[in-house]
Amino acid sequence: MSIKHALLALLSEGPKYGLQLREEFEARTGEVWPLNIGQVYTTLQRLERDGLIESDGDDDAEPGPQKGFRITGPGADELTGWLRTPPDLAAPPRDELVIKILIAVRLPEVDVHEVIQAHRRYLVELMQQWTRLKEEEAGFDLGLALVVDAELYRLDAVVQWLDSTDGRLKRAALDPPAPPRGAVPLIRRRAAVRR
């Protein structure tokens, strides 16, 4: 998550104080991601140093509750670029669950299907918790509703991947695949992913 860009977005609406930025960030993100006020002020210092925002008062003064901030032209350009630039999703992220399953597959004393089912049960419980939150509170808070929807879709995709993985492993046990053909992982060659 880019705190820098979130703060720029909030400042694009008009001048604000640090504490106000923290409160608005949390309110807009459904209060799912708490933001430390120290992180806000550190980010504001960097934004000001980089010319993306300006502050009221003495340039050498430390940020504080009475110091207001406003976005600059370069800051508005940075925000526009960030909003319109898709995130780099060319290479798969380092996902702990994927790594765990890949490791478990090669451990002879581990039943990988049990590992998969344990994680699947946990994810379904999480989905139930998010669904309850959606039913109880998300109807009153658009930001929270959007976060809950995103999390439910993400968790559902992980459950589907676990189900697919379990089926693929069961089929592979009946008809084992050929060993890998080289040192360079195929996904990097096929997708032409750069390091």
C-alpha positions in Angstrom: 0.0 0.0 0.0 1.3 3.4 -0.9 0.9 5.7 2.1 2.7 8.4 0.1 0.1 8.4 -2.6 -2.8 8.1 -0.3 -1.7 11.2 1.5 -1.2 13.0 -1.8 -4.8 12.0 -2.7 -6.1 13.4 0.5 -4.2 16.7 0.1 -5.5 17.0 -3.5 -8.8 17.9 -1.8 -7.3 20.9 0.0 -4.8 21.7 2.8 -4.8 19.5 5.9 -3.0 18.8 9.1 -1.1 15.6 9.9 -3.6 14.2 12.4 -6.4 15.1 10.0 -4.7 13.1 7.3 -4.4 10.1 9.5 -8.0 10.2 10.5 -9.3 10.7 7.0 -7.0 7.9 5.7 -8.4 5.4 8.3 -12.0 6.5 7.6 -11.6 6.2 3.8 -10.1 2.7 4.0 -12.9 1.4 6.2 -10.6 1.6 9.3 -9.1 -1.7 8.3 -5.5 -0.4 8.0 -4.6 1.7 11.1 -2.0 4.3 10.4 0.7 5.4 12.9 0.9 9.2 13.3 4.7 8.9 13.2 4.4 7.2 9.8 2.2 10.1 8.6 4.7 12.7 9.7 7.7 10.8 8.3 6.0 10.5 4.9 5.0 14.1 5.0 8.6 15.1 5.5 9.7 13.0 2.6 6.9 14.4 0.4 8.0 17.9 1.3 11.6 17.2 0.7 10.8 15.8 -2.7 8.7 19.0 -3.6 5.4 17.1 -3.8 3.8 19.0 -1.0 4.4 22.3 0.8 3.8 23.2 4.5 2.8 26.3 6.4 5.4 28.1 8.5 9.1 27.6 9.1 10.7 25.2 6.6 13.0 23.9 9.4 10.3 23.2 11.9 9.3 19.6 12.6 5.9 18.5 11.5 3.3 18.8 14.2 -0.5 19.1 14.8 -0.6 22.8 13.9 1.4 22.5 10.7 -0.7 22.4 7.5 0.2 20.8 4.3 -0.9 21.2 0.7 -0.1 19.4 -2.6 2.1 21.1 -5.2 1.9 20.8 -9.0 4.5 18.1 -9.1 2.6 16.3 -6.3 -0.6 16.4 -8.3 1.3 15.0 -11.4 2.7 12.2 -9.2 -0.7 11.3 -7.9 -2.2 11.3 -11.4 0.5 9.0 -12.6 0.1 6.7 -9.7 -3.6 6.4 -10.1 -3.3 5.6 -13.8 -0.4 3.2 -13.7 -1.3 -0.4 -13.1 0.8 -2.2 -10.4 3.5 -4.5 -11.6 1.9 -7.9 -11.5 4.1 -9.5 -14.2 5.8 -11.9 -11.7 4.0 -13.8 -9.0 4.4 -12.3 -5.5 6.2 -14.2 -2.8 3.2 -15.8 -1.2 3.8 -17.7 2.1 1.0 -20.1 1.5 2.3 -21.0 -2.1 5.8 -21.5 -0.7 4.5 -23.6 2.1 2.6 -25.9 -0.3 5.6 -26.2 -2.6 7.9 -27.2 0.3 5.3 -29.6 1.8 5.0 -31.4 -1.6 8.7 -32.5 -1.3 8.7 -33.6 2.4 8.0 -37.3 2.6 6.8 -37.3 6.2 4.2 -34.5 5.4 0.7 -35.2 4.0 0.4 -32.2 1.7 -3.4 -32.8 1.4 -3.7 -32.4 5.2 -1.7 -29.1 5.0 -4.0 -27.9 2.2 -7.2 -28.8 4.0 -6.0 -27.1 7.2 -5.3 -23.8 5.3 -8.6 -24.2 3.4 -10.6 -24.5 6.7 -8.9 -21.4 8.1 -9.6 -19.4 4.9 -13.3 -20.4 4.9 -13.5 -19.3 8.6 -11.9 -16.0 7.6 -14.4 -15.6 4.8 -17.3 -16.2 7.3 -15.9 -13.5 9.6 -15.6 -11.0 6.7 -19.1 -11.9 5.5 -20.5 -11.2 9.1 -18.7 -7.9 9.1 -20.2 -7.1 5.7 -23.7 -7.9 6.9 -23.3 -6.0 10.2 -21.4 -2.9 9.3 -20.4 -2.6 5.6 -23.8 -1.3 4.6 -23.1 1.9 6.5 -19.5 2.5 5.3 -18.7 2.5 1.6 -14.9 2.3 2.2 -15.4 -0.7 4.5 -17.8 -2.4 2.0 -15.2 -2.1 -0.8 -12.4 -3.5 1.5 -14.6 -6.4 2.6 -15.5 -7.2 -1.0 -11.9 -7.1 -2.1 -10.9 -9.4 0.8 -13.7 -11.9 0.1 -12.7 -12.1 -3.5 -9.1 -12.5 -2.6 -9.8 -15.3 -0.1 -12.1 -17.0 -2.5 -9.4 -17.1 -5.1 -6.9 -18.6 -2.6 -9.5 -21.3 -1.7 -10.0 -22.0 -5.4 -6.2 -22.3 -5.8 -6.0 -24.7 -2.9 -8.8 -26.9 -4.3 -7.1 -26.9 -7.8 -3.7 -27.7 -6.2 -5.2 -30.5 -4.2 -6.7 -32.0 -7.4 -3.5 -31.5 -9.4 -1.4 -33.3 -6.7 -3.9 -36.2 -6.5 -3.7 -36.6 -10.3 0.1 -36.3 -10.3 0.3 -39.1 -7.7 -1.4 -41.4 -10.2 0.7 -40.2 -13.2 3.9 -38.4 -12.0 5.1 -35.6 -14.2 8.5 -35.6 -15.9 11.4 -34.0 -13.9 12.2 -30.4 -14.7 14.4 -29.8 -17.8 16.8 -27.1 -16.7 18.1 -24.7 -14.0 16.0 -21.7 -15.2 12.4 -22.0 -13.9 10.0 -22.4 -16.9 7.7 -19.6 -15.6 10.5 -17.1 -16.0 11.3 -18.2 -19.5 7.7 -18.5 -20.6 6.5 -15.2 -19.2 9.8 -13.5 -20.0 9.9 -12.1 -16.5 12.9 -10.0 -15.7 14.8 -10.1 -12.4 
